[in-house]
Amino acid sequence: MLQRFAARAVVVGDRAGTVVPDAVLDVVDGVIGWVGPAADAPPLTEDAEVRSLPGVLVPGMVNTHSHAPMVLFRGQGEGLPLDRWLREVMWPREARLTPEDVEVAMTAASAEMLRHGVTTSVEMYFQPERIAAAVRATGARAVVANPLIGLPGFGTFDEQLATAVGLAGRSDAQVEFGIGPHSAYTVPLPVLRDAAVAAREHGMLLTVHVAETATEGDELLAQHGSSVPALLAAHDVLGGRVLGAHCVHMDDGDLELWREYDVAVAHCPGSNTKLASGTARLRDMLDLGIRVGMGTDGPASNDNLDLFEDLRLAAQLARLRERDATALTAPEAFWLATGAAAAAVGRDDLGQLTAGRRADLVHVDTEDIAFTPVGDVTDLLTHLVWSVGSRHVRDTWVAGRQLVRDGVSTTVDEAALRADVQTRAMRLAGR
């Protein structure tokens, strides 16, 4: 059946910032069949379902780096630097996690992201099958990377890698499985190499934290005489679908390695600023042709899952770092959460509203002072970046299926989930 969406405008989500006014978008079998001006739209079929939307249609956003089940720990460890935050607060509580904790928390977080206009997330967290079940329950999409990390209660590195590889054949368009070694300072280099080899053999995404803080690589530098990016290259970790999370403290040589090996970057400005990790060289990355996509990081370190806030912060920090008000344009900022983010995770079927891509759509309400004035259609995109927030998201569809209607989830009971998360969080905190 044909679904036709008519909207005030369609924001495509490309780097150029294309906006189509008075637009029509057709969906057939969960895929975009046509998009363009209403005056040029193809004839309707007899069974067509037509929806007239007063606002703008934008692509479902892609969150390139998340630990979404950490909604269980939102706001915990406030004021601590990353190393103490992990060791003193996060890891002890995570050691008490049950599979049910993870599934409930991921279900709540997935519903939250859908309300914010985020339809796909890259998750690096424990219990990948439970995370997948949660995502299927809400109807969202995810790339679920089984983590490799040396913490008590989560098995050996060999067991963790075997779990990740065992899931490779179970990927589909909605849930794709990947491999997520935490970092070079928590995972031995030979294990990182084995994980990368396995990821390439099975076409899986490999995502790893890199250069998040200024000092995390000091021990490795003293031992090997090389930066973490150079060590990853020397140990055959780079190549294939590799996504480096954060990548804040990168010198020219590191960035050149990222360009050479086509390593993508998950840029997480909200988390980087909250934990005082630093400001990434975003403009330099883009100028080198490095693929970059926006990420929120976990809701315990951001503390939310709202890419509208992160894309705005990314533009502000890039301009401040370069002392140049043109350092990151509004179209580029929005692209980093849509088309560029999809490309960063190797999913060119997502992230833009163009024919042939999956129909992951977000309706943003423009009947608000935040969208006034509009002198030119491109002002709509400018307002999306600088004036509008997730509070303006009204409806969300994934593959043409409506998952949020007028700001409310159509698939899960968010109030019940919030109560459940509260109870579980207090138990994990020892209260």
Secondary structure, 3 states (H helix, E strand, C coil): CEEEEEEEEEECCCCCCCEEEEEEEEEECCEEEEEEEHHHCCCCCCCCEEEEEEEEEEECEEEEEECHHHHHHCCCCCCCCHHHHHHHHHHHHHCCCCHHHHHHHHHHHHHHHHHCCEEEEEEECCCHHHHHHHHHHHCCEEEEEEEECCCCCCCCHHHHHHHHHHCHHHCCCCEEEEEEECECCCCCHHHHHHHHHHHHHHCCCEEEEECCCCCCCHHHHHHHCCCHHHHHHHCCCCCCCEEEEECCCCCHHHHHHHHHHCCEEEECHHHHHHCCCCCCCHHHHHHCCCCEEECCCCCCCCCCCCHHHHHHHHHHHHHHHHCCCCCCCHHHHHHHCCHHHHHHCCCCCCCCCCCCCECCEEEECCCCHHHCCCCCCCHHHHHHHHCCCHHHEEEEEECCEEEEECCEECCCCHHHHHHHHHHHHHHHCCC
